[in-house]
């Protein structure tokens, strides 16, 4: 499902020199597999997810998603592939405050190959327990409910891969557990692979498959020497 090879990314520092952030030689995730990456703040784990998603262009290397080389595509083609194959769950939810719950999900679907399917959007929102909140705006929801909208939006296009960046970071312990269970369960139902990054040991401990991002990222390995 996902194959990463010799992937690197750097950013310009204040003095104009390049500062390496990500250098991952090899990483694979099989179809339907669920894996948690442990990574502290500032470790480059969000950059790594953005490179996988094609939100950022890599300096070098290859990201192959469901057989398609993301890194060989121009920005418009990366956007189309992301809309077709990927679901992304952000820590900050990234909901549009001027749109209702249903409209937030429909807008996300509109970028996918199937377009905005109102019946399916309603069904996904029912699945995450928000069928009674379709006409509400994000500001009218609890934090836990907003995360459920974000989950529904990420999964509405039936992605092959779901990326989750600290998805429980803004939730209390009870709601964090509920959100994580929901994400994993819906991914299993849809046959989607899940790559989650977190620094929370309680979250990481729920996964049978776990890896430390510091072991993958050569930048971090070298910094520790």
C-alpha positions as CSV (number, residue, x, y, z in Angstrom):
1,X,0.0,0.0,0.0
2,X,2.7,2.5,1.0
3,X,6.4,2.3,0.1
4,X,8.9,5.0,1.0
5,X,12.5,4.9,-0.3
6,X,15.4,7.3,0.4
7,X,13.0,10.2,1.3
8,X,14.5,13.5,2.4
9,X,13.3,17.0,3.2
10,X,15.1,20.1,4.4
11,X,14.1,23.7,5.0
12,X,15.9,27.0,4.8
13,X,17.4,28.1,8.1
14,X,17.6,31.8,9.2
15,X,21.0,32.1,7.7
16,X,19.9,30.6,4.4
17,X,21.6,27.2,4.9
18,X,19.5,24.1,4.5
19,X,18.4,22.3,7.7
20,X,17.6,18.6,7.2
21,X,14.4,17.5,8.9
22,X,13.5,14.1,7.4
23,X,15.8,11.4,6.0
24,X,14.0,8.0,5.8
25,X,15.8,5.3,3.9
26,X,12.9,2.7,3.8
27,X,9.4,2.4,5.2
28,X,6.5,0.2,4.2
29,X,2.9,-0.3,5.2
30,X,0.8,-3.1,3.9
31,X,-2.8,-2.8,2.8
32,X,-5.1,-2.8,5.9
33,X,-2.2,-2.6,8.3
34,X,-2.4,-0.4,11.4
35,X,0.9,1.0,12.7
36,X,1.7,3.7,15.2
37,X,4.9,5.8,15.0
38,X,6.3,7.2,18.2
39,X,7.7,10.7,17.8
40,X,8.3,13.7,20.1
41,X,7.4,17.2,19.2
42,X,9.9,18.6,16.6
43,X,11.0,15.2,15.5
44,X,9.8,15.7,11.9
45,X,6.9,13.3,12.1
46,X,4.4,15.7,10.8
47,X,6.7,16.6,7.9
48,X,7.0,12.9,7.2
49,X,3.2,12.6,7.0
50,X,3.0,15.7,4.8
51,X,5.5,14.2,2.4
52,X,3.6,10.9,2.3
53,X,0.4,12.8,1.6
54,X,2.0,15.0,-1.1
55,X,1.2,18.2,0.8
56,X,4.9,18.9,0.8
57,X,7.3,18.1,-2.1
58,X,10.3,16.0,-1.1
59,X,13.9,17.1,-1.9
60,X,14.6,13.6,-3.0
61,X,13.4,10.0,-2.8
62,X,10.2,8.1,-3.6
63,X,6.7,7.8,-2.0
64,X,4.7,5.1,-3.8
65,X,1.0,4.9,-2.8
66,X,-1.1,2.0,-4.0
67,X,1.4,1.5,-6.8
68,X,1.5,5.1,-7.9
69,X,4.7,7.1,-7.3
70,X,3.5,10.3,-5.6
71,X,6.8,12.0,-5.8
72,X,6.9,11.8,-9.6
73,X,3.7,13.8,-9.9
74,X,3.1,17.6,-10.2
75,X,1.1,19.4,-7.6
76,X,-2.3,19.1,-9.4
77,X,-1.8,15.3,-9.9
78,X,-0.7,14.9,-6.3
79,X,-3.9,16.7,-5.1
80,X,-6.0,14.3,-7.2
81,X,-4.2,11.2,-5.9
82,X,-4.5,12.4,-2.3
83,X,-8.3,13.0,-2.8
84,X,-8.7,9.5,-4.3
85,X,-6.5,7.4,-2.0
86,X,-5.8,9.3,1.3
87,X,-7.7,10.4,4.4
88,X,-5.9,12.8,6.7
89,X,-6.9,13.3,10.4
90,X,-5.4,16.5,11.8
91,X,-4.8,17.2,15.5
92,X,-6.4,20.6,15.2
93,X,-9.4,19.1,13.2
94,X,-9.2,21.8,10.5
95,X,-13.0,22.1,10.3
96,X,-14.5,25.1,8.4
97,X,-16.4,27.1,11.0
98,X,-18.8,28.6,8.5
99,X,-20.0,25.2,7.3
100,X,-22.3,22.7,9.0
101,X,-21.2,19.2,10.0
102,X,-22.7,17.7,6.9
103,X,-21.3,20.5,4.7
104,X,-17.7,19.9,6.0
105,X,-17.9,16.3,5.0
106,X,-19.5,17.0,1.6
107,X,-16.8,19.6,0.9
108,X,-14.1,17.0,1.6
109,X,-15.9,14.5,-0.7
110,X,-16.2,17.0,-3.5
111,X,-12.4,16.8,-4.2
112,X,-12.6,13.0,-4.5
113,X,-13.4,10.9,-7.6
114,X,-17.0,10.1,-6.6
115,X,-17.9,13.7,-5.8
116,X,-20.1,14.9,-3.0
117,X,-22.5,12.1,-2.2
118,X,-25.0,13.4,0.4
119,X,-26.5,10.0,1.2
120,X,-23.0,8.5,1.9
121,X,-21.9,11.6,3.9
122,X,-25.0,11.2,6.1
123,X,-24.3,7.5,6.5
124,X,-20.7,8.1,7.6
125,X,-21.8,10.8,10.1
126,X,-24.4,8.3,11.4
127,X,-21.6,5.8,11.8
128,X,-19.5,8.1,13.9
129,X,-22.5,9.0,16.1
130,X,-23.3,12.4,14.6
131,X,-26.5,11.7,12.7
132,X,-28.4,14.1,15.0
133,X,-25.8,16.9,14.5
134,X,-25.8,17.3,10.7
135,X,-27.0,20.9,10.7
136,X,-24.8,22.1,13.6
137,X,-21.7,24.2,13.1
138,X,-18.4,23.2,14.6
139,X,-18.6,25.9,17.3
140,X,-21.8,24.2,18.6
141,X,-20.0,20.9,19.1
142,X,-17.9,19.5,21.9
143,X,-14.2,18.9,21.2
144,X,-14.9,15.2,21.0
145,X,-17.7,15.7,18.5
146,X,-15.5,17.9,16.4
147,X,-12.9,15.1,16.2
148,X,-15.7,12.7,15.1
149,X,-16.5,15.1,12.2
150,X,-12.8,15.1,11.3
151,X,-12.8,11.3,11.3
152,X,-15.9,11.2,9.1
153,X,-14.5,13.7,6.6
154,X,-11.2,11.7,6.4
155,X,-13.0,8.4,5.7
156,X,-15.9,9.6,3.6
157,X,-14.1,9.0,0.3
158,X,-13.2,5.4,1.3
159,X,-9.5,6.0,1.3
160,X,-6.9,3.2,0.9
161,X,-4.6,4.9,3.5
162,X,-5.5,7.0,6.5
163,X,-2.8,9.3,8.1
164,X,-3.5,10.5,11.6
165,X,-1.3,13.2,13.2
166,X,-1.7,13.2,17.0
167,X,-5.5,12.7,16.5
168,X,-6.2,12.6,20.2
169,X,-3.9,15.4,21.2
170,X,-6.7,17.9,22.0
171,X,-8.9,15.4,23.8
172,X,-9.2,14.3,27.4
173,X,-8.4,10.7,28.3
174,X,-11.9,9.4,27.9
175,X,-12.6,11.1,24.6
176,X,-9.1,10.2,23.3
177,X,-9.8,6.5,23.9
178,X,-13.2,6.7,22.2
179,X,-11.8,8.6,19.2
180,X,-8.9,6.2,18.8
181,X,-11.2,3.2,19.0
182,X,-13.5,4.8,16.4
183,X,-10.7,5.6,14.0
184,X,-9.3,2.1,14.1
185,X,-12.7,0.4,13.9
186,X,-13.9,2.4,10.9
187,X,-10.5,1.8,9.1
188,X,-10.9,-1.9,9.7
189,X,-14.5,-1.8,8.3
190,X,-13.4,0.0,5.2
191,X,-10.2,-2.0,4.7
192,X,-8.0,1.1,5.0
193,X,-4.4,1.0,6.2
194,X,-3.7,3.4,9.2
195,X,-0.5,5.2,10.0
196,X,-0.8,7.2,13.2
197,X,1.9,9.3,14.8
198,X,1.9,10.3,18.5
199,X,4.0,10.9,21.5
200,X,1.3,9.6,23.9
201,X,2.3,6.2,25.3
202,X,-1.3,5.5,26.1
203,X,-2.2,5.9,22.5
204,X,0.9,4.0,21.2
205,X,0.2,1.1,23.6
206,X,-3.1,0.4,21.8
207,X,-1.2,-0.8,18.7
208,X,0.3,-4.2,18.2
209,X,2.6,-2.7,15.5
210,X,4.7,0.2,16.7
211,X,7.9,1.9,15.5
212,X,10.0,4.7,16.8
213,X,10.4,7.5,14.3
214,X,13.8,8.2,15.7
215,X,14.9,4.8,14.4
216,X,13.6,5.6,10.9
217,X,14.8,9.2,10.6
218,X,18.5,9.4,10.0
219,X,18.4,13.1,11.0
220,X,17.4,12.2,14.5
221,X,19.9,9.3,14.7
222,X,22.8,11.5,13.8
223,X,21.6,14.2,16.2
224,X,21.8,11.7,19.1
225,X,25.4,10.7,18.4
